[in-house]
Structure formats: structure tokens, C-alpha cells
Amino acid sequence: MEPSYFILAAIILSLLLMQLNQRLASPLVSIADRWLRWLVFAFGAAYLCHDFKLVDRPYAVLVVVFFLVWFLGETLYNWLIITAESLSPLPLFPRYGVNTSGEEWPVQPRLLKIREWLRAQGFRQVQALKAEIGGGIYLRVSVYQDAQATIRVQVTFLPQANGAISVCYGVSSVTADGGRYITDNLYIPFAGFFPENWFVERRPWSRSLRRLLSRHRARLASSGAVIAAFENDPLSDLNAAQQELDQLNTELGFLHPQAEREDLGKFTQEGRYRVWKEIWMLNYLGRPARYE
């Protein structure tokens, strides 16, 4: 069968995935669509060059060349985004405030089921928060807690450019000796450093809150740590954590000192590389980058 038929089928499938993701806002569908577009570009551009005899090279060689062209083009695009974020006046670790707008939970059937499931599991809402991420766009966070106040579930709603809403979860607990266990499925690039007494496991592929919560409880059971009840309200706890992360990542060279950020940007050169690497890992493999 002609390669053109496979390329055409891949284009149609990519368009269908884009339409599907406008409703689901799923990072898994996004990953599949990114790979498909990359392959369509590599095989499609190679086919056109080979079919119209624009380049006198074997088809397989042209596919490899255009595969690398896509990589270089997207690398440049991502680097420009990182530079813009670095020079942006918006803070990397924004402060949260109480959400009093009444829009704390989107009215969508698939999202309302999550809230009902949390209630059925004995979790109650303790606070609704929001933080501005730029241009009047807000991250909305709804925080739930179990009856013993030893497990908090942070439900974060991420607005997408196409108007869809993606949802991520973060499950956290604190220990009697000041440690913190976090299990989340955030797919937003971070690439920075966590405090030594934070034990963070990021699982972007896990989109089920039930499985994420089960994983968190298994981690707590295997750690042998004495789990304590949360003493601070979510707003104070989250903002204190944001400030701690900012300070730590400045000390370790991921971020420039506050006084230098206006001229040099937020990220150091090492920080930009780490963010670039994490973007690629999350966008195409669905997992955060590993660092020694």
C-alpha cells in the first residue's frame, strides 16, 4: 500500500485526537497526538521530497532528517517559551488566596463525579483556593481532608488554551518529625529541587484519583514514619511551601537571586536546561526527568 494512505490516515487520526482532547483535556491523549504529529511530519515531508524528486536521497534517510528537523524546531520553540517565562514578571511560585468567587468546582459531569467520590470516601472540603498564573487566568484548587486530618487531597483545575479544563491531584501527608510525603500526577514542568525531608513521587501517567490515593497510602505504610495531623490550614501551608521552594531553588542555583531576576530572569542557565529536559520528558514520555 502507498505510504500516502498511511500518512493521510495518521493526519485524520491526529485531528480526531485533537477534537477528543478539547473535551477531555487529557495529558495522555496529548502525548499520543504529539507523537503522531511528529511522525506525520517526518514521514509526510520525506514522502513529498522523495515523490517530487526534490532531494536525491533514500526515503529512509529523509525520514530521519525530517525527524531531527522537528526535534530542533520544537527545541527552539520550547527554549523561547522558557526564556519568556524566565523574563516574565509573574512569580514562578505564586501566592494562593481564598477563592470567594463561587467558581471553585467546574460544573462538568466528569468532574462532579470526582467530588462525589471524595465525599463517599470520607473526605470533606476544607478550603477553596486560587492563584493567578498570568493574564487574568487562575489556577483553581479545592482541598479535601480525611477525618483524621492526616491526608490532604489537592484537586487542581488547569485551564487549557482551547477552553477545556484539565484536572490534576496532589495527595500529601506530614510526619511527626517534620517530613512531608507527596504523591501527585501533575504534568506541569517543575525540574527544580525539593527539600531533603520532602518525599515526592510524581506519576503523570496515573489519571485516577483512586489509584493515586492507594499509592500514597502504600508509601506511607512502607515508610514506617509516624504520620501527624495537619495543623495549618491549606492556604497557610501551601503558601509556606511555595516560599520554601523559592528559597531553596535560589540557594541551589536553579533560580537567580531575587535582586538579579529583573535583569537576568528567574532561571539560571542550569535551571533553563533542567526545565527544557523536563518539558521533553513530560510531553513525549509522560514522566518527569531524573537528575543525579
Phi and psi in degrees as GROMACS dihedral restraints (atoms count N, CA, C in turn):
[ dihedral_restraints ]
;  ai    aj    ak    al  type     phi  dphi    fc
    3     4     5     6     1   -61.4    20    10
    4     5     6     7     1   137.5    20    10
    6     7     8     9     1   -58.0    20    10
    7     8     9    10     1   -27.0    20    10
    9    10    11    12     1   -61.2    20    10
   10    11    12    13     1   -32.8    20    10
   12    13    14    15     1   -67.9    20    10
   13    14    15    16     1   -40.5    20    10
   15    16    17    18     1   -66.2    20    10
   16    17    18    19     1   -39.8    20    10
   18    19    20    21     1   -65.4    20    10
   19    20    21    22     1   -43.1    20    10
   21    22    23    24     1   -62.9    20    10
   22    23    24    25     1   -41.9    20    10
   24    25    26    27     1   -63.4    20    10
   25    26    27    28     1   -39.2    20    10
   27    28    29    30     1   -65.6    20    10
   28    29    30    31     1   -38.1    20    10
   30    31    32    33     1   -63.9    20    10
   31    32    33    34     1   -44.4    20    10
   33    34    35    36     1   -63.3    20    10
   34    35    36    37     1   -42.9    20    10
   36    37    38    39     1   -62.4    20    10
   37    38    39    40     1   -39.8    20    10
   39    40    41    42     1   -63.0    20    10
   40    41    42    43     1   -41.3    20    10
   42    43    44    45     1   -64.4    20    10
   43    44    45    46     1   -37.7    20    10
   45    46    47    48     1   -66.4    20    10
   46    47    48    49     1   -40.1    20    10
   48    49    50    51     1   -64.1    20    10
   49    50    51    52     1   -38.1    20    10
   51    52    53    54     1   -63.4    20    10
   52    53    54    55     1   -42.7    20    10
   54    55    56    57     1   -65.4    20    10
   55    56    57    58     1   -41.4    20    10
   57    58    59    60     1   -62.5    20    10
   58    59    60    61     1   -40.4    20    10
   60    61    62    63     1   -74.3    20    10
   61    62    63    64     1   -15.4    20    10
   63    64    65    66     1   -66.1    20    10
   64    65    66    67     1   -24.2    20    10
   66    67    68    69     1   -96.5    20    10
   67    68    69    70     1   -38.3    20    10
   69    70    71    72     1   -89.4    20    10
   70    71    72    73     1   -30.9    20    10
   72    73    74    75     1    49.8    20    10
   73    74    75    76     1    48.0    20    10
   75    76    77    78     1   -95.7    20    10
   76    77    78    79     1   127.9    20    10
   78    79    80    81     1   -64.2    20    10
   79    80    81    82     1   -27.9    20    10
   81    82    83    84     1   -68.0    20    10
   82    83    84    85     1   -42.4    20    10
   84    85    86    87     1   -65.7    20    10
   85    86    87    88     1   -37.4    20    10
   87    88    89    90     1   -62.5    20    10
   88    89    90    91     1   -41.3    20    10
   90    91    92    93     1   -62.2    20    10
   91    92    93    94     1   -46.4    20    10
   93    94    95    96     1   -60.6    20    10
   94    95    96    97     1   -41.2    20    10
   96    97    98    99     1   -69.0    20    10
   97    98    99   100     1   -36.8    20    10
   99   100   101   102     1   -63.4    20    10
  100   101   102   103     1   -45.4    20    10
  102   103   104   105     1   -61.4    20    10
  103   104   105   106     1   -41.0    20    10
  105   106   107   108     1   -65.0    20    10
  106   107   108   109     1   -42.7    20    10
  108   109   110   111     1   -65.4    20    10
  109   110   111   112     1   -37.5    20    10
  111   112   113   114     1   -62.6    20    10
  112   113   114   115     1   -46.1    20    10
  114   115   116   117     1   -68.5    20    10
  115   116   117   118     1   -38.1    20    10
  117   118   119   120     1   -61.4    20    10
  118   119   120   121     1   -43.3    20    10
  120   121   122   123     1   -63.3    20    10
  121   122   123   124     1   -47.7    20    10
  123   124   125   126     1   -64.0    20    10
  124   125   126   127     1   -50.6    20    10
  126   127   128   129     1   -73.3    20    10
  127   128   129   130     1   -36.7    20    10
  129   130   131   132     1   -68.6    20    10
  130   131   132   133     1   -47.1    20    10
  132   133   134   135     1   -65.0    20    10
  133   134   135   136     1   -38.9    20    10
  135   136   137   138     1   -64.7    20    10
  136   137   138   139     1   -38.8    20    10
  138   139   140   141     1   -65.0    20    10
  139   140   141   142     1   -43.1    20    10
  141   142   143   144     1   -63.7    20    10
  142   143   144   145     1   -44.9    20    10
  144   145   146   147     1   -64.2    20    10
  145   146   147   148     1   -38.7    20    10
  147   148   149   150     1   -74.3    20    10
  148   149   150   151     1   -41.4    20    10
  150   151   152   153     1   -69.1    20    10
  151   152   153   154     1   -39.4    20    10
  153   154   155   156     1   -91.9    20    10
  154   155   156   157     1     7.2    20    10
  156   157   158   159     1    55.1    20    10
  157   158   159   160     1    40.8    20    10
  159   160   161   162     1   -77.6    20    10
  160   161   162   163     1   -28.5    20    10
  162   163   164   165     1  -134.4    20    10
  163   164   165   166     1   132.3    20    10
  165   166   167   168     1   -91.7    20    10
  166   167   168   169     1    69.9    20    10
  168   169   170   171     1  -140.0    20    10
  169   170   171   172     1   154.2    20    10
  171   172   173   174     1   -59.0    20    10
  172   173   174   175     1   151.1    20    10
  174   175   176   177     1   -59.0    20    10
  175   176   177   178     1   -42.7    20    10
  177   178   179   180     1   -62.5    20    10
  178   179   180   181     1   -37.7    20    10
  180   181   182   183     1   -65.4    20    10
  181   182   183   184     1   -41.3    20    10
  183   184   185   186     1   -64.2    20    10
  184   185   186   187     1   -38.0    20    10
  186   187   188   189     1   -59.7    20    10
  187   188   189   190     1   -46.4    20    10
  189   190   191   192     1   -61.9    20    10
  190   191   192   193     1   -42.8    20    10
  192   193   194   195     1   -61.1    20    10
  193   194   195   196     1   -48.0    20    10
  195   196   197   198     1   -72.8    20    10
  196   197   198   199     1   -26.2    20    10
  198   199   200   201     1   -61.6    20    10
  199   200   201   202     1   -42.9    20    10
  201   202   203   204     1   -72.2    20    10
  202   203   204   205     1   -32.9    20    10
  204   205   206   207     1   -61.3    20    10
  205   206   207   208     1   -42.9    20    10
  207   208   209   210     1   -61.2    20    10
  208   209   210   211     1   -44.7    20    10
  210   211   212   213     1   -58.8    20    10
  211   212   213   214     1   -46.0    20    10
  213   214   215   216     1   -67.4    20    10
  214   215   216   217     1   -40.2    20    10
  216   217   218   219     1   -64.1    20    10
  217   218   219   220     1   -43.4    20    10
  219   220   221   222     1   -72.7    20    10
  220   221   222   223     1   -31.8    20    10
  222   223   224   225     1   -60.9    20    10
  223   224   225   226     1   -45.4    20    10
  225   226   227   228     1   -61.8    20    10
  226   227   228   229     1   -42.8    20    10
  228   229   230   231     1   -62.1    20    10
  229   230   231   232     1   -46.8    20    10
  231   232   233   234     1   -64.5    20    10
  232   233   234   235     1   -38.1    20    10
  234   235   236   237     1   -65.2    20    10
  235   236   237   238     1   -36.8    20    10
  237   238   239   240     1   -66.2    20    10
  238   239   240   241     1   -39.1    20    10
  240   241   242   243     1   -64.3    20    10
  241   242   243   244     1   -43.5    20    10
  243   244   245   246     1   -62.9    20    10
  244   245   246   247     1   -42.5    20    10
  246   247   248   249     1   -62.9    20    10
  247   248   249   250     1   -42.7    20    10
  249   250   251   252     1   -63.4    20    10
  250   251   252   253     1   -41.6    20    10
  252   253   254   255     1   -65.3    20    10
  253   254   255   256     1   -39.1    20    10
  255   256   257   258     1   -64.5    20    10
  256   257   258   259     1   -39.3    20    10
  258   259   260   261     1   -87.4    20    10
  259   260   261   262     1    -7.7    20    10
  261   262   263   264     1   -67.3    20    10
  262   263   264   265     1   143.4    20    10
  264   265   266   267     1   -73.1    20    10
  265   266   267   268     1   -11.4    20    10
  267   268   269   270     1   -71.7    20    10
  268   269   270   271     1   137.5    20    10
  270   271   272   273     1   -69.8    20    10
  271   272   273   274     1   146.8    20    10
  273   274   275   276     1   -70.8    20    10
  274   275   276   277     1   -32.5    20    10
  276   277   278   279     1  -117.3    20    10
  277   278   279   280     1    82.7    20    10
  279   280   281   282     1   -67.2    20    10
  280   281   282   283     1   153.0    20    10
  282   283   284   285     1   -83.9    20    10
  283   284   285   286     1   139.4    20    10
  285   286   287   288     1   -93.0    20    10
  286   287   288   289     1   152.5    20    10
  288   289   290   291     1  -132.5    20    10
  289   290   291   292     1   164.8    20    10
  291   292   293   294     1   -69.1    20    10
  292   293   294   295     1   134.3    20    10
  294   295   296   297     1   -87.7    20    10
  295   296   297   298     1   107.1    20    10
  297   298   299   300     1  -109.3    20    10
  298   299   300   301     1    12.0    20    10
  300   301   302   303     1   -78.6    20    10
  301   302   303   304     1   -14.1    20    10
  303   304   305   306     1    83.3    20    10
  304   305   306   307     1     3.7    20    10
  306   307   308   309     1  -110.3    20    10
  307   308   309   310     1    46.6    20    10
  309   310   311   312     1   -78.8    20    10
  310   311   312   313     1   -22.7    20    10
  312   313   314   315     1  -137.1    20    10
  313   314   315   316     1   119.4    20    10
  315   316   317   318     1   -60.2    20    10
  316   317   318   319     1   140.7    20    10
  318   319   320   321     1   -89.2    20    10
  319   320   321   322     1    79.8    20    10
  321   322   323   324     1  -133.6    20    10
  322   323   324   325     1   136.1    20    10
  324   325   326   327     1   -52.9    20    10
  325   326   327   328     1   -43.1    20    10
  327   328   329   330     1   -67.0    20    10
  328   329   330   331     1   -29.0    20    10
  330   331   332   333     1   -85.1    20    10
  331   332   333   334     1   -34.8    20    10
  333   334   335   336     1   -64.9    20    10
  334   335   336   337     1   -30.1    20    10
  336   337   338   339     1   -63.6    20    10
  337   338   339   340     1   -33.3    20    10
  339   340   341   342     1   -64.6    20    10
  340   341   342   343     1   -43.4    20    10
  342   343   344   345     1   -63.9    20    10
  343   344   345   346     1   -42.2    20    10
  345   346   347   348     1   -65.0    20    10
  346   347   348   349     1   -36.6    20    10
  348   349   350   351     1   -65.9    20    10
  349   350   351   352     1   -42.1    20    10
  351   352   353   354     1   -59.8    20    10
  352   353   354   355     1   -43.7    20    10
  354   355   356   357     1   -64.0    20    10
  355   356   357   358     1   -39.4    20    10
  357   358   359   360     1   -66.2    20    10
  358   359   360   361     1   -25.9    20    10
  360   361   362   363     1   -87.5    20    10
  361   362   363   364     1     4.2    20    10
  363   364   365   366     1    90.6    20    10
  364   365   366   367     1    11.3    20    10
  366   367   368   369     1   -90.4    20    10
  367   368   369   370     1   142.5    20    10
  369   370   371   372     1  -124.3    20    10
  370   371   372   373     1   148.0    20    10
  372   373   374   375     1   -72.7    20    10
  373   374   375   376     1   133.2    20    10
  375   376   377   378     1  -110.4    20    10
  376   377   378   379     1   -26.6    20    10
  378   379   380   381     1  -163.9    20    10
  379   380   381   382     1   150.6    20    10
  381   382   383   384     1  -117.8    20    10
  382   383   384   385     1   127.4    20    10
  384   385   386   387     1  -126.4    20    10
  385   386   387   388     1   166.5    20    10
  387   388   389   390     1  -153.7    20    10
  388   389   390   391     1   154.6    20    10
  390   391   392   393     1  -143.0    20    10
  391   392   393   394     1   135.4    20    10
  393   394   395   396     1   -78.7    20    10
  394   395   396   397     1   131.4    20    10
  396   397   398   399     1  -111.3    20    10
  397   398   399   400     1     6.8    20    10
  399   400   401   402     1   125.0    20    10
  400   401   402   403     1   141.1    20    10
  402   403   404   405     1    63.3    20    10
  403   404   405   406     1    29.3    20    10
  405   406   407   408     1    73.9    20    10
  406   407   408   409     1    12.8    20    10
  408   409   410   411     1   -95.4    20    10
  409   410   411   412     1   132.4    20    10
  411   412   413   414     1  -118.8    20    10
  412   413   414   415     1   143.0    20    10
  414   415   416   417     1   -83.4    20    10
  415   416   417   418     1   127.8    20    10
  417   418   419   420     1  -107.4    20    10
  418   419   420   421     1   132.5    20    10
  420   421   422   423     1  -127.5    20    10
  421   422   423   424     1   131.2    20    10
  423   424   425   426     1  -117.9    20    10
  424   425   426   427     1   123.3    20    10
  426   427   428   429     1  -107.2    20    10
  427   428   429   430     1   127.1    20    10
  429   430   431   432     1  -116.9    20    10
  430   431   432   433     1   155.6    20    10
  432   433   434   435     1  -142.5    20    10
  433   434   435   436     1   144.5    20    10
  435   436   437   438     1   -78.2    20    10
  436   437   438   439     1   174.3    20    10
  438   439   440   441     1   -63.1    20    10
  439   440   441   442     1   -31.2    20    10
  441   442   443   444     1   -87.1    20    10
  442   443   444   445     1    -3.8    20    10
  444   445   446   447     1    59.9    20    10
  445   446   447   448     1    30.0    20    10
  447   448   449   450     1  -102.6    20    10
  448   449   450   451     1   -14.8    20    10
  450   451   452   453     1  -131.9    20    10
  451   452   453   454     1   127.5    20    10
  453   454   455   456     1  -114.9    20    10
  454   455   456   457     1   138.2    20    10
  456   457   458   459     1  -113.8    20    10
  457   458   459   460     1   119.4    20    10
  459   460   461   462     1  -103.9    20    10
  460   461   462   463     1   113.4    20    10
  462   463   464   465     1   -99.5    20    10
  463   464   465   466     1   115.4    20    10
  465   466   467   468     1  -111.1    20    10
  466   467   468   469     1   128.0    20    10
  468   469   470   471     1  -102.0    20    10
  469   470   471   472     1   122.5    20    10
  471   472   473   474     1  -109.3    20    10
  472   473   474   475     1   113.3    20    10
  474   475   476   477     1   -70.6    20    10
  475   476   477   478     1   138.7    20    10
  477   478   479   480     1  -104.2    20    10
  478   479   480   481     1   160.2    20    10
  480   481   482   483     1   -62.4    20    10
  481   482   483   484     1   -29.7    20    10
  483   484   485   486     1   -85.8    20    10
  484   485   486   487     1     4.6    20    10
  486   487   488   489     1    95.0    20    10
  487   488   489   490     1   -11.4    20    10
  489   490   491   492     1   -74.8    20    10
  490   491   492   493     1   165.8    20    10
  492   493   494   495     1  -123.1    20    10
  493   494   495   496     1   122.6    20    10
  495   496   497   498     1   -98.1    20    10
  496   497   498   499     1   151.0    20    10
  498   499   500   501     1  -124.8    20    10
  499   500   501   502     1   136.6    20    10
  501   502   503   504     1  -129.4    20    10
  502   503   504   505     1   156.9    20    10
  504   505   506   507     1  -125.1    20    10
  505   506   507   508     1   145.7    20    10
  507   508   509   510     1  -133.5    20    10
  508   509   510   511     1   123.2    20    10
  510   511   512   513     1  -109.6    20    10
  511   512   513   514     1   128.9    20    10
  513   514   515   516     1  -137.6    20    10
  514   515   516   517     1   152.7    20    10
  516   517   518   519     1  -146.4    20    10
  517   518   519   520     1   154.1    20    10
  519   520   521   522     1  -118.2    20    10
  520   521   522   523     1   153.4    20    10
  522   523   524   525     1  -106.0    20    10
  523   524   525   526     1   165.1    20    10
  525   526   527   528     1   -63.5    20    10
  526   527   528   529     1   -26.7    20    10
  528   529   530   531     1   -94.6    20    10
  529   530   531   532     1    14.8    20    10
  531   532   533   534     1    92.9    20    10
  532   533   534   535     1     4.0    20    10
  534   535   536   537     1   -77.3    20    10
  535   536   537   538     1   168.2    20    10
  537   538   539   540     1  -142.1    20    10
  538   539   540   541     1   126.9    20    10
  540   541   542   543     1  -105.7    20    10
  541   542   543   544     1   129.0    20    10
  543   544   545   546     1  -131.3    20    10
  544   545   546   547     1   130.1    20    10
  546   547   548   549     1  -127.9    20    10
  547   548   549   550     1   116.8    20    10
  549   550   551   552     1  -138.5    20    10
  550   551   552   553     1   171.1    20    10
  552   553   554   555     1  -125.2    20    10
  553   554   555   556     1    30.0    20    10
  555   556   557   558     1   -63.8    20    10
  556   557   558   559     1   137.6    20    10
  558   559   560   561     1  -113.3    20    10
  559   560   561   562     1    14.1    20    10
  561   562   563   564     1   -80.2    20    10
  562   563   564   565     1   129.0    20    10
  564   565   566   567     1   -59.8    20    10
  565   566   567   568     1   135.0    20    10
  567   568   569   570     1  -121.3    20    10
  568   569   570   571     1   -65.1    20    10
  570   571   572   573     1    67.7    20    10
  571   572   573   574     1     2.0    20    10
  573   574   575   576     1   -87.9    20    10
  574   575   576   577     1  -161.1    20    10
  576   577   578   579     1  -106.4    20    10
  577   578   579   580     1   146.7    20    10
  579   580   581   582     1  -108.4    20    10
  580   581   582   583     1   151.5    20    10
  582   583   584   585     1   -57.1    20    10
  583   584   585   586     1   153.1    20    10
  585   586   587   588     1   -63.1    20    10
  586   587   588   589     1   -28.6    20    10
  588   589   590   591     1   -93.9    20    10
  589   590   591   592     1    13.6    20    10
  591   592   593   594     1  -101.5    20    10
  592   593   594   595     1   131.3    20    10
  594   595   596   597     1  -115.5    20    10
  595   596   597   598     1    97.0    20    10
  597   598   599   600     1  -107.1    20    10
  598   599   600   601     1   131.5    20    10
  600   601   602   603     1  -126.2    20    10
  601   602   603   604     1   115.9    20    10
  603   604   605   606     1  -103.1    20    10
  604   605   606   607     1   129.2    20    10
  606   607   608   609     1  -131.5    20    10
  607   608   609   610     1    73.3    20    10
  609   610   611   612     1   -59.3    20    10
  610   611   612   613     1   -27.1    20    10
  612   613   614   615     1   -72.4    20    10
  613   614   615   616     1   -23.5    20    10
  615   616   617   618     1   -84.6    20    10
  616   617   618   619     1   104.1    20    10
  618   619   620   621     1   -98.6    20    10
  619   620   621   622     1     1.9    20    10
  621   622   623   624     1   -97.0    20    10
  622   623   624   625     1   124.0    20    10
  624   625   626   627     1   -65.4    20    10
  625   626   627   628     1   -35.9    20    10
  627   628   629   630     1   -61.3    20    10
  628   629   630   631     1   -47.0    20    10
  630   631   632   633     1   -68.5    20    10
  631   632   633   634     1   -35.8    20    10
  633   634   635   636     1   -66.3    20    10
  634   635   636   637     1   -41.2    20    10
  636   637   638   639     1   -66.8    20    10
  637   638   639   640     1   -39.4    20    10
  639   640   641   642     1   -63.7    20    10
  640   641   642   643     1   -41.2    20    10
  642   643   644   645     1   -63.3    20    10
  643   644   645   646     1   -41.3    20    10
  645   646   647   648     1   -63.1    20    10
  646   647   648   649     1   -44.4    20    10
  648   649   650   651     1   -65.3    20    10
  649   650   651   652     1   -36.3    20    10
  651   652   653   654     1   -65.8    20    10
  652   653   654   655     1   -38.0    20    10
  654   655   656   657     1   -64.2    20    10
  655   656   657   658     1   -42.2    20    10
  657   658   659   660     1   -63.3    20    10
  658   659   660   661     1   -42.5    20    10
  660   661   662   663     1   -65.3    20    10
  661   662   663   664     1   -38.6    20    10
  663   664   665   666     1   -79.8    20    10
  664   665   666   667     1   -17.8    20    10
  666   667   668   669     1   -74.6    20    10
  667   668   669   670     1   -29.6    20    10
  669   670   671   672     1    75.4    20    10
  670   671   672   673     1     5.9    20    10
  672   673   674   675     1   -77.2    20    10
  673   674   675   676     1   153.6    20    10
  675   676   677   678     1   -87.0    20    10
  676   677   678   679     1   113.4    20    10
  678   679   680   681     1   -84.8    20    10
  679   680   681   682     1   130.8    20    10
  681   682   683   684     1  -107.6    20    10
  682   683   684   685     1   163.2    20    10
  684   685   686   687     1   -80.6    20    10
  685   686   687   688     1   147.2    20    10
  687   688   689   690     1   -66.5    20    10
  688   689   690   691     1   135.0    20    10
  690   691   692   693     1  -102.1    20    10
  691   692   693   694     1   -33.3    20    10
  693   694   695   696     1   -89.2    20    10
  694   695   696   697     1   153.4    20    10
  696   697   698   699     1   -71.9    20    10
  697   698   699   700     1   158.3    20    10
  699   700   701   702     1   -55.6    20    10
  700   701   702   703     1   -37.9    20    10
  702   703   704   705     1   -62.0    20    10
  703   704   705   706     1   -48.9    20    10
  705   706   707   708     1   -65.3    20    10
  706   707   708   709     1   -42.1    20    10
  708   709   710   711     1   -65.3    20    10
  709   710   711   712     1   -43.3    20    10
  711   712   713   714     1   -69.0    20    10
  712   713   714   715     1   -42.8    20    10
  714   715   716   717     1   -68.0    20    10
  715   716   717   718     1   -35.6    20    10
  717   718   719   720     1   -65.3    20    10
  718   719   720   721     1   -39.0    20    10
  720   721   722   723     1   -66.3    20    10
  721   722   723   724     1   -39.7    20    10
  723   724   725   726     1   -61.6    20    10
  724   725   726   727     1   -43.9    20    10
  726   727   728   729     1   -65.3    20    10
  727   728   729   730     1   -39.4    20    10
  729   730   731   732     1   -64.4    20    10
  730   731   732   733     1   -41.0    20    10
  732   733   734   735     1   -65.3    20    10
  733   734   735   736     1   -41.5    20    10
  735   736   737   738     1   -61.0    20    10
  736   737   738   739     1   -47.0    20    10
  738   739   740   741     1   -64.6    20    10
  739   740   741   742     1   -44.9    20    10
  741   742   743   744     1   -63.6    20    10
  742   743   744   745     1   -45.4    20    10
  744   745   746   747     1   -71.4    20    10
  745   746   747   748     1   -21.8    20    10
  747   748   749   750     1   -73.6    20    10
  748   749   750   751     1   -43.2    20    10
  750   751   752   753     1   -64.7    20    10
  751   752   753   754     1   -34.2    20    10
  753   754   755   756     1   -92.2    20    10
  754   755   756   757     1     5.4    20    10
  756   757   758   759     1    86.6    20    10
  757   758   759   760     1    10.0    20    10
  759   760   761   762     1   -78.8    20    10
  760   761   762   763     1   -34.5    20    10
  762   763   764   765     1  -120.2    20    10
  763   764   765   766     1   150.6    20    10
  765   766   767   768     1   -73.5    20    10
  766   767   768   769     1   153.8    20    10
  768   769   770   771     1   -57.9    20    10
  769   770   771   772     1   152.5    20    10
  771   772   773   774     1   -52.9    20    10
  772   773   774   775     1   -40.9    20    10
  774   775   776   777     1   -67.1    20    10
  775   776   777   778     1   -20.8    20    10
  777   778   779   780     1  -100.9    20    10
  778   779   780   781     1    -6.9    20    10
  780   781   782   783     1   -69.5    20    10
  781   782   783   784     1   -28.8    20    10
  783   784   785   786     1   -66.1    20    10
  784   785   786   787     1   -34.9    20    10
  786   787   788   789     1   -91.4    20    10
  787   788   789   790     1   -39.9    20    10
  789   790   791   792     1  -101.7    20    10
  790   791   792   793     1   -11.7    20    10
  792   793   794   795     1    90.4    20    10
  793   794   795   796     1   174.0    20    10
  795   796   797   798     1   -77.3    20    10
  796   797   798   799     1   -44.0    20    10
  798   799   800   801     1   -85.8    20    10
  799   800   801   802     1   139.2    20    10
  801   802   803   804     1   -76.1    20    10
  802   803   804   805     1   175.6    20    10
  804   805   806   807     1   -62.5    20    10
  805   806   807   808     1   -41.4    20    10
  807   808   809   810     1   -64.0    20    10
  808   809   810   811     1   -40.0    20    10
  810   811   812   813     1   -61.5    20    10
  811   812   813   814     1   -41.0    20    10
  813   814   815   816     1   -63.9    20    10
  814   815   816   817     1   -41.6    20    10
  816   817   818   819     1   -63.0    20    10
  817   818   819   820     1   -43.5    20    10
  819   820   821   822     1   -63.1    20    10
  820   821   822   823     1   -40.2    20    10
  822   823   824   825     1   -66.7    20    10
  823   824   825   826     1   -42.1    20    10
  825   826   827   828     1   -59.3    20    10
  826   827   828   829     1   -45.2    20    10
  828   829   830   831     1   -63.0    20    10
  829   830   831   832     1   -40.5    20    10
  831   832   833   834     1   -68.6    20    10
  832   833   834   835     1   -36.7    20    10
  834   835   836   837     1   -59.2    20    10
  835   836   837   838     1   -45.9    20    10
  837   838   839   840     1   -63.4    20    10
  838   839   840   841     1   -43.9    20    10
  840   841   842   843     1   -62.9    20    10
  841   842   843   844     1   -43.3    20    10
  843   844   845   846     1   -73.2    20    10
  844   845   846   847     1   -40.5    20    10
  846   847   848   849     1   -69.7    20    10
  847   848   849   850     1   -31.2    20    10
  849   850   851   852     1  -118.6    20    10
  850   851   852   853     1   -17.3    20    10
  852   853   854   855     1  -120.6    20    10
  853   854   855   856     1   -11.7    20    10
  855   856   857   858     1    68.1    20    10
  856   857   858   859     1    29.6    20    10
  858   859   860   861     1  -144.9    20    10
  859   860   861   862     1   146.9    20    10
  861   862   863   864     1   -70.0    20    10
  862   863   864   865     1   155.7    20    10
  864   865   866   867     1   -70.5    20    10
  865   866   867   868     1   151.5    20    10
  867   868   869   870     1  -104.5    20    10
  868   869   870   871     1   138.9    20    10
  870   871   872   873     1  -128.3    20    10
  871   872   873   874     1   145.7    20    10
